Amino acid sequence: MFHCTILFRLKPGIPLDRVRGARQSLQALVETLPGVEHFSVTHNLAADSKGFNLALFSTFENQSACEIFLRHPEYQRVWHEDLLPVVAEHVTAQGQGD
């Protein structure tokens, strides 16, 4: 298993419906892309979130499946059309798991 977590800091003043739309677009990808074992998009509830208020938690069959996912045209479309307009900053963590 390969894990990938992306934390997003949203731009100030973004309407909630726009955030929901970006979240739904990300979640819809799990149904269309291969190699994804777990995929969850949620508000970051951590007390020390450092302002990163949206989180994408995902698990893939292997690292290659993750790389394919992140390069996939549908993910890239969602990234450019839905996320970039609302995201001020993001940070990614990845690792091999059991």
SEFIZA-3560 file (N, C-alpha, C; in Angstrom, 3 decimals):
REM SEFIZA-3560
<numar><xx>0.826</xx><yy>-1.185</yy><zz>0.000</zz><atom>N</atom></numar>
<numar><xx>0.000</xx><yy>0.000</yy><zz>0.000</zz><atom>CA</atom></numar>
<numar><xx>0.871</xx><yy>1.250</yy><zz>0.000</zz><atom>C</atom></numar>
<numar><xx>0.393</xx><yy>2.266</yy><zz>-0.681</zz><atom>N</atom></numar>
<numar><xx>1.097</xx><yy>3.544</yy><zz>-0.730</zz><atom>CA</atom></numar>
<numar><xx>0.113</xx><yy>4.633</yy><zz>-0.334</zz><atom>C</atom></numar>
<numar><xx>0.519</xx><yy>5.482</yy><zz>0.599</zz><atom>N</atom></numar>
<numar><xx>-0.351</xx><yy>6.536</yy><zz>1.118</zz><atom>CA</atom></numar>
<numar><xx>0.071</xx><yy>7.897</yy><zz>0.577</zz><atom>C</atom></numar>
<numar><xx>-0.923</xx><yy>8.713</yy><zz>0.295</zz><atom>N</atom></numar>
<numar><xx>-0.673</xx><yy>10.086</yy><zz>-0.147</zz><atom>CA</atom></numar>
<numar><xx>-1.700</xx><yy>10.985</yy><zz>0.542</zz><atom>C</atom></numar>
<numar><xx>-1.202</xx><yy>11.992</yy><zz>1.239</zz><atom>N</atom></numar>
<numar><xx>-2.071</xx><yy>12.971</yy><zz>1.887</zz><atom>CA</atom></numar>
<numar><xx>-1.700</xx><yy>14.349</yy><zz>1.365</zz><atom>C</atom></numar>
<numar><xx>-2.696</xx><yy>15.096</yy><zz>0.967</zz><atom>N</atom></numar>
<numar><xx>-2.478</xx><yy>16.471</yy><zz>0.518</zz><atom>CA</atom></numar>
<numar><xx>-3.326</xx><yy>17.383</yy><zz>1.390</zz><atom>C</atom></numar>
<numar><xx>-2.671</xx><yy>18.357</yy><zz>2.009</zz><atom>N</atom></numar>
<numar><xx>-3.370</xx><yy>19.366</yy><zz>2.805</zz><atom>CA</atom></numar>
<numar><xx>-3.453</xx><yy>20.648</yy><zz>2.003</zz><atom>C</atom></numar>
<numar><xx>-4.604</xx><yy>21.283</yy><zz>2.043</zz><atom>N</atom></numar>
<numar><xx>-4.844</xx><yy>22.502</yy><zz>1.287</zz><atom>CA</atom></numar>
<numar><xx>-5.170</xx><yy>23.653</yy><zz>2.228</zz><atom>C</atom></numar>
<numar><xx>-4.552</xx><yy>24.797</yy><zz>2.003</zz><atom>N</atom></numar>
<numar><xx>-4.937</xx><yy>26.033</yy><zz>2.687</zz><atom>CA</atom></numar>
<numar><xx>-5.758</xx><yy>26.810</yy><zz>1.667</zz><atom>C</atom></numar>
<numar><xx>-7.006</xx><yy>27.038</yy><zz>2.001</zz><atom>N</atom></numar>
<numar><xx>-7.907</xx><yy>27.719</yy><zz>1.076</zz><atom>CA</atom></numar>
<numar><xx>-7.678</xx><yy>29.225</yy><zz>1.105</zz><atom>C</atom></numar>
<numar><xx>-7.941</xx><yy>29.849</yy><zz>-0.025</zz><atom>N</atom></numar>
<numar><xx>-7.849</xx><yy>31.310</yy><zz>-0.101</zz><atom>CA</atom></numar>
<numar><xx>-8.936</xx><yy>31.920</yy><zz>0.780</zz><atom>C</atom></numar>
<numar><xx>-8.653</xx><yy>33.057</yy><zz>1.407</zz><atom>N</atom></numar>
<numar><xx>-9.671</xx><yy>33.712</yy><zz>2.241</zz><atom>CA</atom></numar>
<numar><xx>-10.857</xx><yy>34.165</yy><zz>1.391</zz><atom>C</atom></numar>
<numar><xx>-12.034</xx><yy>34.092</yy><zz>1.978</zz><atom>N</atom></numar>
<numar><xx>-13.231</xx><yy>34.618</yy><zz>1.335</zz><atom>CA</atom></numar>
<numar><xx>-13.846</xx><yy>33.732</yy><zz>0.267</zz><atom>C</atom></numar>
<numar><xx>-13.368</xx><yy>32.510</yy><zz>0.125</zz><atom>N</atom></numar>
<numar><xx>-13.953</xx><yy>31.604</yy><zz>-0.866</zz><atom>CA</atom></numar>
<numar><xx>-15.306</xx><yy>31.131</yy><zz>-0.343</zz><atom>C</atom></numar>
<numar><xx>-16.376</xx><yy>31.270</yy><zz>-1.146</zz><atom>N</atom></numar>
<numar><xx>-17.697</xx><yy>30.821</yy><zz>-0.689</zz><atom>CA</atom></numar>
<numar><xx>-17.721</xx><yy>29.314</yy><zz>-0.419</zz><atom>C</atom></numar>
<numar><xx>-18.493</xx><yy>28.916</yy><zz>0.569</zz><atom>N</atom></numar>
<numar><xx>-18.579</xx><yy>27.516</yy><zz>0.967</zz><atom>CA</atom></numar>
<numar><xx>-19.034</xx><yy>26.613</yy><zz>-0.179</zz><atom>C</atom></numar>
<numar><xx>-19.946</xx><yy>27.082</yy><zz>-1.015</zz><atom>N</atom></numar>
<numar><xx>-20.406</xx><yy>26.238</yy><zz>-2.126</zz><atom>CA</atom></numar>
<numar><xx>-19.281</xx><yy>25.971</yy><zz>-3.129</zz><atom>C</atom></numar>
<numar><xx>-18.369</xx><yy>26.902</yy><zz>-3.282</zz><atom>N</atom></numar>
<numar><xx>-17.208</xx><yy>26.704</yy><zz>-4.166</zz><atom>CA</atom></numar>
<numar><xx>-16.267</xx><yy>25.649</yy><zz>-3.585</zz><atom>C</atom></numar>
<numar><xx>-16.083</xx><yy>25.677</yy><zz>-2.267</zz><atom>N</atom></numar>
<numar><xx>-15.258</xx><yy>24.669</yy><zz>-1.589</zz><atom>CA</atom></numar>
<numar><xx>-15.917</xx><yy>23.305</yy><zz>-1.715</zz><atom>C</atom></numar>
<numar><xx>-17.227</xx><yy>23.238</yy><zz>-1.504</zz><atom>N</atom></numar>
<numar><xx>-17.951</xx><yy>21.973</yy><zz>-1.648</zz><atom>CA</atom></numar>
<numar><xx>-17.812</xx><yy>21.426</yy><zz>-3.061</zz><atom>C</atom></numar>
<numar><xx>-17.878</xx><yy>22.285</yy><zz>-4.050</zz><atom>N</atom></numar>
<numar><xx>-17.737</xx><yy>21.858</yy><zz>-5.440</zz><atom>CA</atom></numar>
<numar><xx>-16.373</xx><yy>21.249</yy><zz>-5.708</zz><atom>C</atom></numar>
<numar><xx>-15.326</xx><yy>21.880</yy><zz>-5.197</zz><atom>N</atom></numar>
<numar><xx>-13.969</xx><yy>21.351</yy><zz>-5.368</zz><atom>CA</atom></numar>
<numar><xx>-13.840</xx><yy>20.009</yy><zz>-4.666</zz><atom>C</atom></numar>
<numar><xx>-14.401</xx><yy>19.922</yy><zz>-3.489</zz><atom>N</atom></numar>
<numar><xx>-14.375</xx><yy>18.674</yy><zz>-2.711</zz><atom>CA</atom></numar>
<numar><xx>-15.095</xx><yy>17.550</yy><zz>-3.451</zz><atom>C</atom></numar>
<numar><xx>-16.257</xx><yy>17.841</yy><zz>-4.002</zz><atom>N</atom></numar>
<numar><xx>-17.030</xx><yy>16.841</yy><zz>-4.741</zz><atom>CA</atom></numar>
<numar><xx>-16.306</xx><yy>16.410</yy><zz>-6.013</zz><atom>C</atom></numar>
<numar><xx>-15.662</xx><yy>17.349</yy><zz>-6.685</zz><atom>N</atom></numar>
<numar><xx>-14.910</xx><yy>17.010</yy><zz>-7.888</zz><atom>CA</atom></numar>
<numar><xx>-13.766</xx><yy>16.057</yy><zz>-7.570</zz><atom>C</atom></numar>
<numar><xx>-13.063</xx><yy>16.309</yy><zz>-6.464</zz><atom>N</atom></numar>
<numar><xx>-11.992</xx><yy>15.406</yy><zz>-6.039</zz><atom>CA</atom></numar>
<numar><xx>-12.553</xx><yy>14.027</yy><zz>-5.701</zz><atom>C</atom></numar>
<numar><xx>-13.622</xx><yy>13.991</yy><zz>-4.942</zz><atom>N</atom></numar>
<numar><xx>-14.202</xx><yy>12.724</yy><zz>-4.511</zz><atom>CA</atom></numar>
<numar><xx>-14.688</xx><yy>11.902</yy><zz>-5.702</zz><atom>C</atom></numar>
<numar><xx>-15.194</xx><yy>12.558</yy><zz>-6.735</zz><atom>N</atom></numar>
<numar><xx>-15.696</xx><yy>11.848</yy><zz>-7.911</zz><atom>CA</atom></numar>
<numar><xx>-14.588</xx><yy>11.108</yy><zz>-8.655</zz><atom>C</atom></numar>
<numar><xx>-13.354</xx><yy>11.541</yy><zz>-8.500</zz><atom>N</atom></numar>
<numar><xx>-12.242</xx><yy>10.902</yy><zz>-9.203</zz><atom>CA</atom></numar>
<numar><xx>-12.042</xx><yy>9.454</yy><zz>-8.791</zz><atom>C</atom></numar>
<numar><xx>-12.343</xx><yy>9.121</yy><zz>-7.562</zz><atom>N</atom></numar>
<numar><xx>-12.103</xx><yy>7.766</yy><zz>-7.064</zz><atom>CA</atom></numar>
<numar><xx>-12.894</xx><yy>6.736</yy><zz>-7.876</zz><atom>C</atom></numar>
<numar><xx>-14.009</xx><yy>7.131</yy><zz>-8.402</zz><atom>N</atom></numar>
<numar><xx>-14.849</xx><yy>6.219</yy><zz>-9.170</zz><atom>CA</atom></numar>
<numar><xx>-14.358</xx><yy>6.023</yy><zz>-10.593</zz><atom>C</atom></numar>
<numar><xx>-13.475</xx><yy>6.897</yy><zz>-11.054</zz><atom>N</atom></numar>
<numar><xx>-13.068</xx><yy>6.833</yy><zz>-12.452</zz><atom>CA</atom></numar>
<numar><xx>-11.624</xx><yy>6.409</yy><zz>-12.664</zz><atom>C</atom></numar>
<numar><xx>-10.794</xx><yy>6.442</yy><zz>-11.623</zz><atom>N</atom></numar>
<numar><xx>-9.373</xx><yy>6.168</yy><zz>-11.805</zz><atom>CA</atom></numar>
<numar><xx>-8.957</xx><yy>4.860</yy><zz>-11.148</zz><atom>C</atom></numar>
<numar><xx>-8.129</xx><yy>4.077</yy><zz>-11.836</zz><atom>N</atom></numar>
<numar><xx>-7.712</xx><yy>2.776</yy><zz>-11.302</zz><atom>CA</atom></numar>
<numar><xx>-6.606</xx><yy>2.905</yy><zz>-10.246</zz><atom>C</atom></numar>
<numar><xx>-6.450</xx><yy>1.851</yy><zz>-9.450</zz><atom>N</atom></numar>
<numar><xx>-5.354</xx><yy>1.785</yy><zz>-8.487</zz><atom>CA</atom></numar>
<numar><xx>-5.619</xx><yy>2.446</yy><zz>-7.154</zz><atom>C</atom></numar>
<numar><xx>-6.794</xx><yy>3.078</yy><zz>-7.007</zz><atom>N</atom></numar>
<numar><xx>-7.136</xx><yy>3.771</yy><zz>-5.769</zz><atom>CA</atom></numar>
<numar><xx>-7.823</xx><yy>2.782</yy><zz>-4.830</zz><atom>C</atom></numar>
<numar><xx>-7.285</xx><yy>2.617</yy><zz>-3.634</zz><atom>N</atom></numar>
<numar><xx>-7.904</xx><yy>1.728</yy><zz>-2.662</zz><atom>CA</atom></numar>
<numar><xx>-8.769</xx><yy>2.485</yy><zz>-1.655</zz><atom>C</atom></numar>
<numar><xx>-8.364</xx><yy>3.686</yy><zz>-1.312</zz><atom>N</atom></numar>
<numar><xx>-9.130</xx><yy>4.518</yy><zz>-0.371</zz><atom>CA</atom></numar>
<numar><xx>-8.931</xx><yy>5.971</yy><zz>-0.773</zz><atom>C</atom></numar>
<numar><xx>-9.994</xx><yy>6.739</yy><zz>-0.656</zz><atom>N</atom></numar>
<numar><xx>-9.942</xx><yy>8.139</yy><zz>-1.051</zz><atom>CA</atom></numar>
<numar><xx>-10.954</xx><yy>8.889</yy><zz>-0.204</zz><atom>C</atom></numar>
<numar><xx>-10.508</xx><yy>9.913</yy><zz>0.505</zz><atom>N</atom></numar>
<numar><xx>-11.409</xx><yy>10.680</yy><zz>1.349</zz><atom>CA</atom></numar>
<numar><xx>-10.990</xx><yy>12.142</yy><zz>1.342</zz><atom>C</atom></numar>
<numar><xx>-11.949</xx><yy>13.002</yy><zz>1.133</zz><atom>N</atom></numar>
<numar><xx>-11.724</xx><yy>14.448</yy><zz>1.171</zz><atom>CA</atom></numar>
<numar><xx>-12.544</xx><yy>14.988</yy><zz>2.332</zz><atom>C</atom></numar>
<numar><xx>-11.877</xx><yy>15.715</yy><zz>3.234</zz><atom>N</atom></numar>
<numar><xx>-12.567</xx><yy>16.179</yy><zz>4.436</zz><atom>CA</atom></numar>
<numar><xx>-11.996</xx><yy>17.514</yy><zz>4.898</zz><atom>C</atom></numar>
<numar><xx>-12.750</xx><yy>18.191</yy><zz>5.726</zz><atom>N</atom></numar>
<numar><xx>-12.211</xx><yy>19.383</yy><zz>6.369</zz><atom>CA</atom></numar>
<numar><xx>-11.190</xx><yy>18.922</yy><zz>7.391</zz><atom>C</atom></numar>
<numar><xx>-10.086</xx><yy>19.628</yy><zz>7.501</zz><atom>N</atom></numar>
<numar><xx>-9.039</xx><yy>19.294</yy><zz>8.457</zz><atom>CA</atom></numar>
<numar><xx>-9.467</xx><yy>19.780</yy><zz>9.834</zz><atom>C</atom></numar>
<numar><xx>-9.653</xx><yy>18.859</yy><zz>10.750</zz><atom>N</atom></numar>
<numar><xx>-10.123</xx><yy>19.192</yy><zz>12.090</zz><atom>CA</atom></numar>
<numar><xx>-9.001</xx><yy>19.255</yy><zz>13.113</zz><atom>C</atom></numar>
<numar><xx>-7.757</xx><yy>19.092</yy><zz>12.682</zz><atom>N</atom></numar>
<numar><xx>-6.620</xx><yy>19.110</yy><zz>13.607</zz><atom>CA</atom></numar>
<numar><xx>-6.511</xx><yy>20.471</yy><zz>14.293</zz><atom>C</atom></numar>
<numar><xx>-6.225</xx><yy>20.441</yy><zz>15.587</zz><atom>N</atom></numar>
<numar><xx>-6.102</xx><yy>21.677</yy><zz>16.360</zz><atom>CA</atom></numar>
<numar><xx>-4.940</xx><yy>22.545</yy><zz>15.866</zz><atom>C</atom></numar>
<numar><xx>-3.859</xx><yy>21.928</yy><zz>15.429</zz><atom>N</atom></numar>
<numar><xx>-2.698</xx><yy>22.692</yy><zz>14.950</zz><atom>CA</atom></numar>
<numar><xx>-2.557</xx><yy>22.573</yy><zz>13.435</zz><atom>C</atom></numar>
<numar><xx>-3.623</xx><yy>22.861</yy><zz>12.721</zz><atom>N</atom></numar>
<numar><xx>-3.684</xx><yy>22.695</yy><zz>11.267</zz><atom>CA</atom></numar>
<numar><xx>-2.822</xx><yy>23.689</yy><zz>10.492</zz><atom>C</atom></numar>
<numar><xx>-2.327</xx><yy>24.722</yy><zz>11.160</zz><atom>N</atom></numar>
<numar><xx>-1.512</xx><yy>25.763</yy><zz>10.507</zz><atom>CA</atom></numar>
<numar><xx>-2.257</xx><yy>26.409</yy><zz>9.333</zz><atom>C</atom></numar>
<numar><xx>-3.587</xx><yy>26.392</yy><zz>9.416</zz><atom>N</atom></numar>
<numar><xx>-4.402</xx><yy>27.018</yy><zz>8.380</zz><atom>CA</atom></numar>
<numar><xx>-4.719</xx><yy>26.120</yy><zz>7.201</zz><atom>C</atom></numar>
<numar><xx>-4.206</xx><yy>24.888</yy><zz>7.194</zz><atom>N</atom></numar>
<numar><xx>-4.545</xx><yy>23.941</yy><zz>6.130</zz><atom>CA</atom></numar>
<numar><xx>-5.892</xx><yy>23.330</yy><zz>6.486</zz><atom>C</atom></numar>
<numar><xx>-6.944</xx><yy>23.813</yy><zz>5.825</zz><atom>N</atom></numar>
<numar><xx>-8.290</xx><yy>23.504</yy><zz>6.259</zz><atom>CA</atom></numar>
<numar><xx>-9.019</xx><yy>22.444</yy><zz>5.442</zz><atom>C</atom></numar>
<numar><xx>-8.380</xx><yy>21.876</yy><zz>4.431</zz><atom>N</atom></numar>
<numar><xx>-8.985</xx><yy>20.808</yy><zz>3.641</zz><atom>CA</atom></numar>
<numar><xx>-7.935</xx><yy>19.724</yy><zz>3.460</zz><atom>C</atom></numar>
<numar><xx>-8.344</xx><yy>18.455</yy><zz>3.588</zz><atom>N</atom></numar>
<numar><xx>-7.394</xx><yy>17.353</yy><zz>3.503</zz><atom>CA</atom></numar>
<numar><xx>-7.894</xx><yy>16.283</yy><zz>2.528</zz><atom>C</atom></numar>
<numar><xx>-6.974</xx><yy>15.767</yy><zz>1.743</zz><atom>N</atom></numar>
<numar><xx>-7.225</xx><yy>14.636</yy><zz>0.863</zz><atom>CA</atom></numar>
<numar><xx>-6.388</xx><yy>13.477</yy><zz>1.380</zz><atom>C</atom></numar>
<numar><xx>-7.050</xx><yy>12.413</yy><zz>1.849</zz><atom>N</atom></numar>
<numar><xx>-6.370</xx><yy>11.210</yy><zz>2.312</zz><atom>CA</atom></numar>
<numar><xx>-6.604</xx><yy>10.133</yy><zz>1.271</zz><atom>C</atom></numar>
<numar><xx>-5.530</xx><yy>9.497</yy><zz>0.809</zz><atom>N</atom></numar>
<numar><xx>-5.697</xx><yy>8.461</yy><zz>-0.207</zz><atom>CA</atom></numar>
<numar><xx>-4.707</xx><yy>7.325</yy><zz>0.002</zz><atom>C</atom></numar>
<numar><xx>-5.127</xx><yy>6.149</yy><zz>-0.421</zz><atom>N</atom></numar>
<numar><xx>-4.294</xx><yy>4.958</yy><zz>-0.383</zz><atom>CA</atom></numar>
<numar><xx>-4.370</xx><yy>4.309</yy><zz>-1.759</zz><atom>C</atom></numar>
<numar><xx>-3.218</xx><yy>3.916</yy><zz>-2.256</zz><atom>N</atom></numar>
<numar><xx>-3.116</xx><yy>3.317</yy><zz>-3.586</zz><atom>CA</atom></numar>
<numar><xx>-2.516</xx><yy>1.923</yy><zz>-3.496</zz><atom>C</atom></numar>
<numar><xx>-2.688</xx><yy>1.147</yy><zz>-4.546</zz><atom>N</atom></numar>
<numar><xx>-2.110</xx><yy>-0.199</yy><zz>-4.606</zz><atom>CA</atom></numar>
<numar><xx>-0.596</xx><yy>-0.151</yy><zz>-4.412</zz><atom>C</atom></numar>
<numar><xx>0.025</xx><yy>0.863</yy><zz>-5.012</zz><atom>N</atom></numar>
<numar><xx>1.477</xx><yy>1.017</yy><zz>-4.932</zz><atom>CA</atom></numar>
<numar><xx>1.838</xx><yy>2.449</yy><zz>-5.340</zz><atom>C</atom></numar>
<numar><xx>3.119</xx><yy>2.772</yy><zz>-5.260</zz><atom>N</atom></numar>
<numar><xx>3.564</xx><yy>4.125</yy><zz>-5.581</zz><atom>CA</atom></numar>
<numar><xx>3.295</xx><yy>4.468</yy><zz>-7.039</zz><atom>C</atom></numar>
<numar><xx>3.468</xx><yy>3.511</yy><zz>-7.913</zz><atom>N</atom></numar>
<numar><xx>3.217</xx><yy>3.741</yy><zz>-9.333</zz><atom>CA</atom></numar>
<numar><xx>1.769</xx><yy>4.157</yy><zz>-9.586</zz><atom>C</atom></numar>
<numar><xx>0.818</xx><yy>3.506</yy><zz>-8.906</zz><atom>N</atom></numar>
<numar><xx>-0.601</xx><yy>3.859</yy><zz>-9.058</zz><atom>CA</atom></numar>
<numar><xx>-0.853</xx><yy>5.289</yy><zz>-8.610</zz><atom>C</atom></numar>
<numar><xx>-0.174</xx><yy>5.718</yy><zz>-7.536</zz><atom>N</atom></numar>
<numar><xx>-0.302</xx><yy>7.100</yy><zz>-7.057</zz><atom>CA</atom></numar>
<numar><xx>0.227</xx><yy>8.075</yy><zz>-8.104</zz><atom>C</atom></numar>
<numar><xx>1.389</xx><yy>7.772</yy><zz>-8.649</zz><atom>N</atom></numar>
<numar><xx>1.988</xx><yy>8.652</yy><zz>-9.661</zz><atom>CA</atom></numar>
<numar><xx>1.112</xx><yy>8.755</yy><zz>-10.898</zz><atom>C</atom></numar>
<numar><xx>0.544</xx><yy>7.624</yy><zz>-11.311</zz><atom>N</atom></numar>
<numar><xx>-0.374</xx><yy>7.624</yy><zz>-12.462</zz><atom>CA</atom></numar>
<numar><xx>-1.592</xx><yy>8.488</yy><zz>-12.154</zz><atom>C</atom></numar>
<numar><xx>-2.139</xx><yy>8.343</yy><zz>-10.955</zz><atom>N</atom></numar>
<numar><xx>-3.297</xx><yy>9.130</yy><zz>-10.537</zz><atom>CA</atom></numar>
<numar><xx>-3.002</xx><yy>10.624</yy><zz>-10.609</zz><atom>C</atom></numar>
<numar><xx>-1.865</xx><yy>11.038</yy><zz>-10.029</zz><atom>N</atom></numar>
<numar><xx>-1.533</xx><yy>12.465</yy><zz>-9.972</zz><atom>CA</atom></numar>
<numar><xx>-1.238</xx><yy>13.058</yy><zz>-11.348</zz><atom>C</atom></numar>
<numar><xx>-0.835</xx><yy>12.241</yy><zz>-12.298</zz><atom>N</atom></numar>
<numar><xx>-0.580</xx><yy>12.722</yy><zz>-13.668</zz><atom>CA</atom></numar>
<numar><xx>-1.793</xx><yy>12.567</yy><zz>-14.582</zz><atom>C</atom></numar>
<numar><xx>-2.792</xx><yy>11.840</yy><zz>-14.128</zz><atom>N</atom></numar>
<numar><xx>-3.949</xx><yy>11.527</yy><zz>-14.961</zz><atom>CA</atom></numar>
<numar><xx>-4.651</xx><yy>12.814</yy><zz>-15.422</zz><atom>C</atom></numar>
<numar><xx>-5.077</xx><yy>12.855</yy><zz>-16.686</zz><atom>N</atom></numar>
<numar><xx>-5.743</xx><yy>14.067</yy><zz>-17.204</zz><atom>CA</atom></numar>
<numar><xx>-6.972</xx><yy>14.501</yy><zz>-16.400</zz><atom>C</atom></numar>
<numar><xx>-7.732</xx><yy>13.559</yy><zz>-15.857</zz><atom>N</atom></numar>
<numar><xx>-8.907</xx><yy>13.946</yy><zz>-15.063</zz><atom>CA</atom></numar>
<numar><xx>-8.506</xx><yy>14.605</yy><zz>-13.749</zz><atom>C</atom></numar>
<numar><xx>-7.472</xx><yy>14.083</yy><zz>-13.084</zz><atom>N</atom></numar>
<numar><xx>-6.988</xx><yy>14.728</yy><zz>-11.862</zz><atom>CA</atom></numar>
<numar><xx>-6.437</xx><yy>16.113</yy><zz>-12.204</zz><atom>C</atom></numar>
<numar><xx>-5.681</xx><yy>16.208</yy><zz>-13.285</zz><atom>N</atom></numar>
<numar><xx>-5.117</xx><yy>17.491</yy><zz>-13.698</zz><atom>CA</atom></numar>
<numar><xx>-6.218</xx><yy>18.501</yy><zz>-14.030</zz><atom>C</atom></numar>
<numar><xx>-7.295</xx><yy>18.027</yy><zz>-14.648</zz><atom>N</atom></numar>
<numar><xx>-8.428</xx><yy>18.914</yy><zz>-14.952</zz><atom>CA</atom></numar>
<numar><xx>-9.039</xx><yy>19.446</yy><zz>-13.660</zz><atom>C</atom></numar>
<numar><xx>-9.306</xx><yy>18.542</yy><zz>-12.701</zz><atom>N</atom></numar>
<numar><xx>-9.883</xx><yy>18.959</yy><zz>-11.416</zz><atom>CA</atom></numar>
<numar><xx>-8.926</xx><yy>19.908</yy><zz>-10.699</zz><atom>C</atom></numar>
<numar><xx>-7.639</xx><yy>19.596</yy><zz>-10.750</zz><atom>N</atom></numar>
<numar><xx>-6.632</xx><yy>20.446</yy><zz>-10.104</zz><atom>CA</atom></numar>
<numar><xx>-6.697</xx><yy>21.871</yy><zz>-10.657</zz><atom>C</atom></numar>
<numar><xx>-6.697</xx><yy>21.994</yy><zz>-11.980</zz><atom>N</atom></numar>
<numar><xx>-6.648</xx><yy>23.325</yy><zz>-12.609</zz><atom>CA</atom></numar>
<numar><xx>-7.988</xx><yy>24.059</yy><zz>-12.569</zz><atom>C</atom></numar>
<numar><xx>-9.088</xx><yy>23.336</yy><zz>-12.770</zz><atom>N</atom></numar>
<numar><xx>-10.394</xx><yy>23.989</yy><zz>-12.853</zz><atom>CA</atom></numar>
<numar><xx>-11.046</xx><yy>24.228</yy><zz>-11.489</zz><atom>C</atom></numar>
<numar><xx>-10.869</xx><yy>23.283</yy><zz>-10.569</zz><atom>N</atom></numar>
<numar><xx>-11.611</xx><yy>23.355</yy><zz>-9.310</zz><atom>CA</atom></numar>
<numar><xx>-10.758</xx><yy>23.717</yy><zz>-8.096</zz><atom>C</atom></numar>
<numar><xx>-9.507</xx><yy>23.247</yy><zz>-8.071</zz><atom>N</atom></numar>
<numar><xx>-8.677</xx><yy>23.475</yy><zz>-6.882</zz><atom>CA</atom></numar>
<numar><xx>-7.861</xx><yy>24.756</yy><zz>-6.946</zz><atom>C</atom></numar>
<numar><xx>-7.124</xx><yy>24.979</yy><zz>-8.009</zz><atom>N</atom></numar>
<numar><xx>-6.265</xx><yy>26.164</yy><zz>-8.081</zz><atom>CA</atom></numar>
<numar><xx>-6.999</xx><yy>27.470</yy><zz>-7.820</zz><atom>C</atom></numar>
<numar><xx>-8.238</xx><yy>27.613</yy><zz>-8.286</zz><atom>N</atom></numar>
<numar><xx>-8.938</xx><yy>28.868</yy><zz>-7.992</zz><atom>CA</atom></numar>
<numar><xx>-9.258</xx><yy>29.094</yy><zz>-6.507</zz><atom>C</atom></numar>
<numar><xx>-9.281</xx><yy>28.019</yy><zz>-5.699</zz><atom>N</atom></numar>
<numar><xx>-9.660</xx><yy>28.171</yy><zz>-4.293</zz><atom>CA</atom></numar>
<numar><xx>-8.514</xx><yy>27.908</yy><zz>-3.324</zz><atom>C</atom></numar>
<numar><xx>-7.402</xx><yy>27.362</yy><zz>-3.806</zz><atom>N</atom></numar>
<numar><xx>-6.298</xx><yy>26.962</yy><zz>-2.927</zz><atom>CA</atom></numar>
<numar><xx>-5.179</xx><yy>28.001</yy><zz>-2.955</zz><atom>C</atom></numar>
<numar><xx>-4.778</xx><yy>28.438</yy><zz>-1.762</zz><atom>N</atom></numar>
<numar><xx>-3.667</xx><yy>29.375</yy><zz>-1.634</zz><atom>CA</atom></numar>
<numar><xx>-2.337</xx><yy>28.632</yy><zz>-1.566</zz><atom>C</atom></numar>
<numar><xx>-2.351</xx><yy>27.453</yy><zz>-0.921</zz><atom>N</atom></numar>
<numar><xx>-1.127</xx><yy>26.690</yy><zz>-0.717</zz><atom>CA</atom></numar>
<numar><xx>-1.501</xx><yy>25.240</yy><zz>-0.442</zz><atom>C</atom></numar>
<numar><xx>-0.599</xx><yy>24.333</yy><zz>-0.791</zz><atom>N</atom></numar>
<numar><xx>-0.821</xx><yy>22.921</yy><zz>-0.462</zz><atom>CA</atom></numar>
<numar><xx>0.505</xx><yy>22.266</yy><zz>-0.089</zz><atom>C</atom></numar>
<numar><xx>0.394</xx><yy>21.179</yy><zz>0.659</zz><atom>N</atom></numar>
<numar><xx>1.577</xx><yy>20.398</yy><zz>1.046</zz><atom>CA</atom></numar>
<numar><xx>1.194</xx><yy>18.925</yy><zz>0.917</zz><atom>C</atom></numar>
<numar><xx>2.145</xx><yy>18.127</yy><zz>0.437</zz><atom>N</atom></numar>
<numar><xx>1.910</xx><yy>16.704</yy><zz>0.194</zz><atom>CA</atom></numar>
<numar><xx>2.801</xx><yy>15.848</yy><zz>1.068</zz><atom>C</atom></numar>
<numar><xx>2.252</xx><yy>14.771</yy><zz>1.599</zz><atom>N</atom></numar>
<numar><xx>3.030</xx><yy>13.761</yy><zz>2.324</zz><atom>CA</atom></numar>
<numar><xx>2.723</xx><yy>12.413</yy><zz>1.695</zz><atom>C</atom></numar>
<numar><xx>3.782</xx><yy>11.616</yy><zz>1.469</zz><atom>N</atom></numar>
<numar><xx>3.601</xx><yy>10.296</yy><zz>0.861</zz><atom>CA</atom></numar>
<numar><xx>4.468</xx><yy>9.285</yy><zz>1.588</zz><atom>C</atom></numar>
<numar><xx>4.012</xx><yy>8.037</yy><zz>1.596</zz><atom>N</atom></numar>
<numar><xx>4.814</xx><yy>7.000</yy><zz>2.218</zz><atom>CA</atom></numar>
<numar><xx>4.277</xx><yy>5.612</yy><zz>1.974</zz><atom>C</atom></numar>
<numar><xx>5.175</xx><yy>4.659</yy><zz>2.084</zz><atom>N</atom></numar>
<numar><xx>4.850</xx><yy>3.244</yy><zz>1.941</zz><atom>CA</atom></numar>
<numar><xx>4.261</xx><yy>2.734</yy><zz>3.240</zz><atom>C</atom></numar>
<numar><xx>3.212</xx><yy>1.936</yy><zz>3.174</zz><atom>N</atom></numar>
<numar><xx>2.592</xx><yy>1.403</yy><zz>4.375</zz><atom>CA</atom></numar>
<numar><xx>2.393</xx><yy>-0.095</yy><zz>4.280</zz><atom>C</atom></numar>
<numar><xx>1.883</xx><yy>-0.653</yy><zz>5.346</zz><atom>N</atom></numar>
<numar><xx>1.598</xx><yy>-2.089</yy><zz>5.373</zz><atom>CA</atom></numar>
<numar><xx>0.225</xx><yy>-2.383</yy><zz>4.844</zz><atom>C</atom></numar>
//
